């Protein structure tokens, strides 16, 4: 399957162009490669664990999770289906040789054509999007009956594709809650509680864009220049001032809505003339999610482990240790207050 063919699988309809997320990752990949290449010529120590910012990382170091996820997903997902050219060749050989009862049953994945995968992925993404908006659970049986129908043998491949599309594009995780009945609920990913939808469940969930921006900020040394954010979004076909089917007016979303919700901080770069602006994680992002969760998210969609990115993994571990230290200090302070209160309440009152 060519990359062009792959990029079509996550489009529920023409307006919902899920591959834009991967195109955004491609933009970040290109810019980071340029930055790393510029420093690699003067670097004598290519260790990915060296001190400094991601921009100072040498080109010979480990790829960032965002770069790797783009490599793994030419569309926003790692396509599991067998390339159509291989399927065609295989079916051609079978026609020439004739059916054989001694051969094992063909792998359903190998018979899944691009057209079927695209069509059923699109239909199931639409179906699950409605379930998320109406806050209804869904079962495998319901998906088979309402969407997959005669392609039930291909359900594992289609469902895997759909789950990845839902998580990357919309920031919605398809979570199994009952393995016996194969019942699922749809929840916002990474512990985030805001999806950017309007009142009365109007619009589409925008958590996927927030996760992407949080990832860019993390990979850019915990502060990302505004032009870098727009470079990534432009690669997705998302432009300031141009209304988007999923994200609405993008500039308002990221510089006002997500700032007002305390997920992002948008501030002027000190001493910049003319003024330039940058994005940082807001307090709500720090409270609801973590660098490790974001790293694991991008590692998952790139089909690898967070430890495959040593620089960012070490940074995420430091963040985890600091969060644990602060949490322990808060717990100790709370326990001390409770103990003091208990002692005070149990003390006998003085006679008048």
C-alpha positions, 0 to 999 in steps of 0.5 A: 500500500502506498503512502498516498493510499494509506493517507485515505483510511482515516477520512470519515468524510471529505471534511474530516481529514484525519491525515492532517495530524500526520502531516503536522508531525511531518512538518515538525520532523522536517524542522527538527531535522534541520535544527539537529543537523545544524548542531551536529556538525559542531557536536563531538558528543552524539549522546542522546542523553546529553544535557541541553535543549532538544534543539541542541540534540545532535542529528545522530541522536535518537529521533523524537517521538513526534518524528518517529510517529510520523515515520510509523504512520503515513496516515495518523495510524500504523496501517495493519492491513496487507498492502493491496499489491501483495494481496493482488499478487497472492490472489493471482497465484491462488487463481492460477494454482486453484483452491487447496483444501490442504492449505490453512485458511487465509488470513482475513487481513490479507483479503482486506482491500484498501477500499473496504478498509477505507470505507469501513474505517470511515463509517465506524469512526462516524458511528463512534463519534456519535456514540461519544457525543451522545455519551453512549457505550457501544458493544462489538456486537453493535458495531458488527451489526450496524457498521461492519456487517458482512466484513466481520472477519476483518473486524480486528484490523478495522477496529484497530485502525479506528481506535487509532484514528479516534485517539489521534484525530479527536483525542478520544480513547475507545476503552474496553470496560467488559471483556466478556461482552466486549463493551466499550466506552469513549473517553478523553485521552491522557486524563484530559477533561476538556474536549472543546465541544460547545454546549448542547454537544455541538461541534466535534471533540478537539482534544486531539489538537490539544494533545498534539500541541502539548507534545510539540511544546514538550519536544521543543524544550517545554516552550514552543515558539508560536511560529513553530505551532503554526508550522505544524498546524499549517501542515495539517491544513489548519490556518489562522483565520480559516474556519475548520470543520473540526477545530472552528477558528484555529487562532481563537481555539489555541490563543484564547479558548485553550488559554482561558481553560488553562491548558496553554499559556500564551506569552510574549517572548521576553525582549523580543522586538518585534514582539514574538510569542510562545506557548507553554503548558498551562496549569490545568495541563500539568494537573490533568496529564504529564510529560510521561503520559504524552510521551507514552501516547506518541510512543504508542502511535509510533509502535514503540516504547517511551524508552526508545526516546532517551532524551525525552524519557529522562525528562519525563522521568524527572517530571514524574519524580518531581510530581511524586515529591510534591505529592508526598509533601502535600500528603505529609502536610495534610496528615499533619493537619488532620493529626493536629485537628484530632488532638485538639478535638480530643483534648478535655475542655477546661472547667469554667 
